[in-house]
Amino acid sequence: MTAAYGIARSARTAVSTHVGRPGILLLHGLTGMPSEMRPLERHLRAHGYSVSVPLLPGHGGTHRELLATTWSDWVSGARAACGELAARCDTVVIAGLSMGALLATLLAVDDARVAGIVLLSPTLRYDGPSIPWTRRLLPLAHVVPGADRLFYWTEKPPYGLRDERLQRLVTRAVEAARRGEQTEYGLFRTYVGSVRELNRMVRLVRRRAGAVRCPALVLHSREDTITSGANAEEMHALLGSAEKSIRWLSGCDHVLTVDLQKHVVARAVTDFVAGLPSAARRRA
C-alpha cells in the first residue's frame, strides 16, 4: 500500500526512442498513482531513457473504481504498458514499487523483452511496525457479507515516509478528504477487497518467481514501517535470476521513490540499467 503524492497522470513516454537502450517502465503501488514515481522518472529521463509511467486500472479515482478491478486487471494494465514501450525500444527494464514490484516480477516471467527488474520495497505481506494487529485480521472479514466494501483502514502517519514535509502534506490531504473536500491526491483508504486481490497476486508470485531469469535488484529500507525486511529477503530468495542482489537503505521508509533517499534510489536504478548487457550483446 502506498500513499499517492500528486495528481494522477496517464502513461507517458519520451518523444524519442533510443536504439540499443532499454525503455524503462515504472509501476506504482496499490492505491498509489504515477506521481509517486515522478522523481525517479525525472532522473531517468535526464539520463536519456525513454520512460513509461502508466496509471494502473482502477487507480486514480474513487474506491468504487478500485474495488471494481482485480489483480488480473492490474497485471493486464502493466503488461499493455510494457508491450507499448517494448514496441519502441529494444528491451524493457521494469522498476516497481511495493505492489508494483510484484507486477514487475510477473511480467519478467512472461515477457522475454524484459531485460531486468528493480523491486522497490516489495510487498508480500503488510508486517511493518506501523501496521497494527487489527489491520492484519481484516482479510479474515470475508465471513461478513459485503466486507470487501465495508471494511477498510485509513492511512496514518508516517504514511511510509521519513520526510516530515511530505507527512504534513499527506495529513492535510487526509483531513480534507474526511471533510468531503476535493483534493489533488489519491486514495488513503485500503479496503479488504483490494487486500484480497493483492494476496491472490502474492500467491501467484510465489509460484512463478523462480522462472525469472533476467538480472534483478531488490531495494528495501531497514526502517520500512509498512513491510519488514523479511519481504525483501523472501523476494530475493524466490527469484530464479542468476544475477540478483539486495541493497539495504537507511534514512527512508517504504515509499523509496519520494522519500529522503530518493536520489540514492534513482542513482541505484540508473546504475543497474547502465550495467545491463546491451541488446546487441544479448543477441550475439
N, C-alpha and C positions, 0 to 999 in steps of 0.2 A: 504494500500500500504506500502510496506517495502522495503528498500534497501537491497541488498544481500551483505554479508560480507565474501566471500571466495569462493573457488571452489565448484561447485555443487557436491554432493555425493548422490548416490542412497541409498535406505533404508538399514539401518544397524541394526543388532540385536546382543545381547550378546550371547556368546557361551553357557552359562549355563542357565537353566530355574529354577527359584526359586519357588518350590511348596508352595502354600499358599500365595505368594506375587504377587501383580499385576504387569503386564508389563506396561511400560509407553510409550505411543505414543505421539510424539511431531510433531506438524504441523506448518509449516511456513506460511507466509502471501503472499498476491498477489504480483507477480513479485519477490518474495524472493526466498531463497534457504535454504536447511537444515543447512547450516553453521551459519545462524542467531540463530539457536537453540543450537549451539555447547557448550557454557559454561554451559547451563542447562543440556545438555546431559552428559557432563563430571561429573557434580556434582551428578547426579542420578546414574550413573554407579559406582562412588566411594562409594555410599551407597548400592551397591549390587543389583540394579534393572536391569532387562532386559529392554532395550530401543530400540525403532524403530523410525527412523527419515526419513520418505520417502520424495522423491522428487516428488512433485505433478505433474500430467500430464501437459505438455506444458511449464513447467518451466525449467530453467537451460539452455535454448537455445536462439534462436532469437525471436524477437517479432512476427514473422510469425508463429512460432510454438505455441506460447502462444495464439495468436488470432485464431488458428485452434481448440482450445479447448473451452468447455463451462463449466458453473458452475456444471453441472451434471457430467462431466468428472473429475472435481476436487473432487467432493463428492465420486465418484466411486473409485478414486485412494486412498483416505483416508480410505474408507471402506475396500478395499482389504488389506491395511496395517494393519488395526485393526483386521481383521479376521486372518491374518497370525500370529500376535502376540498373539491373544486370543487362538490360537491352541496350543501354547506352555506354556501359563500362565493361571492361574485360572480365572483371570479377567484382565481388562484393565482400566487404568486411562489415560485420554487424556488431554494434555495441548496444547492449540493452541494460536498462536499469530496473532492478527489483523483478517484477513480473516480466519486464522486457528481456531480462537475461534468460528466462525460461523460453520465451519465444525465439530468441537468437539460437538457443540450443536445438530446438526442434527444426528450425529452418536449416541449420547446418547439417542435420541428418539427411534431409530430403533433397537438398539442392547442392549439386557439385560445384556450382559457381561461387559458393561461399568459401572465401579463402582464409578466413579467420574470424574468431569471435572474441569479444571482450564482455565479460559478465560482471556488471557493476552491482554490488550488494544483492547477489542472487537470493531469491526468497523462496525457500521450500517450506518454511513454517514461520509464523509470527511468534517468536520466542524471546524477543529482546526485553530488557528490564522495564521499558515503558509500557509493555503490554500486560495489563492486569489479568489475573486468572479468570475473571468473569468473561473477558473477551475470548479467551481460549475455549470456553464452553459454548460460545454462540453457534458454532457449526452443528452442535447437537440439537439445535432448535427445530430440526426437520420434523420432529414429532408433533409440532404445533402447526395446524393448517394455516397457510399464508405466511409462515415465519420468514420466508425469503424476503418479503417486502416490509414486514413489521419490525424485524429485529435489525438493529444497526448500532454502530458506535460512531461517535464524532471525534475527530482528531483533537488532541490536546497537546500543549507544549511538552517537549520541544519540537514536535512535528517532524522528527527525524533530522533535525538541524542543530548545529552548534552556533551558527550565525545568529546573533541576537537581533540584529536588524531585520532579518527575514522572519524570525519568530514573531516580532511585533507586527509586521505586515500581515502575516497569516492570522494572528489573533484578531486583528481588526476586521479582516475579511470574514472570519468565522462568526464574529459577533454581529456583523451586518447581515449575514445570511440568516442568522437566527431571528433577526427583526423583520425578515422578509424583504430586505433590500437587495437590489441587484448589485452584484459585484463582478469584477473582471477576472475573478479566479475560478478554479474548478471545484469539484466536489470535495467536501471534507467529511463525508459520511461513507462508511464502508458497511454494506448490507450483507446479511448472511448469504443471500443468493449469489453475490459476487464472490464471496469467500469459497462457497461450494464449487463454483466453476473453476476458481483458481486451484483448488485441491484436486479437481479432476485433471487439470493440466499437469500438476505436480506428479501425479501417478504415471502419466504418460512419459514425462521427462525422465523419471527414474527408470522406466523400462527401456527407453531408447537412447539415453545419453551415451551409452557405451559404443554406439555406432558413429559417434562424431570422430572424424579423422583429421580435421583441419587444426592448425595451431590455436591455442586458447589461452587467454589471460583472465584471471579472476582478481578483481579488486574489491576489498572489503575493509571497512573501518573496524578497528579493535574497540571503538567506542560507539558502535551502532546500537541504538536504543530500541530498534524495531525488530531486527533479525540478528541473532547471535552469529559469532564467527563459525559456529558449527555448520551453518548453511553453506558458507564458502568452502569449508573443508569437505563436506559431503559432495558438493557440486564438482569440485576438483577431482575427487576420487571416482565419481561416476563417469566422467568424460573418458572416451576411448582415445583421445588425442595422444600421439607420441610426444608432441611438444606442448606442454601445458605448465603453467606456473600460477602461484598465488602471490599477490603483493598486498601486504598489510599496511594500512594507513592509520594515522592518528591525527587528532585535532579536527575531526569532522565526524558527521553522523551518517545516517542512512542515505540521504539524498546527495550522493557524492558530487553530482554534476553541477550543483549550485551552491554547495556549502563552502566552508572556509578553505578547503584544499582543492577547489575546483581547477585551479591552474596546474597543480600537480597531476590531477586526474587527466586533464587534457593533454599534458605532455606525455603521460604514460600511454595513452591511447595512440597518439601520433607516433611515438617511438615504436610501438607494437606494429602499427600498419607499415611504417617505413622498413621494418625489419623482415617483413614477409617476402618470400621469393616472388619475383615478378612473374606475370602471366607467361611471358616468353620462356623463362627458365623452367616453369612448370610443364610447358608443352614439349620442351626439349627431351 
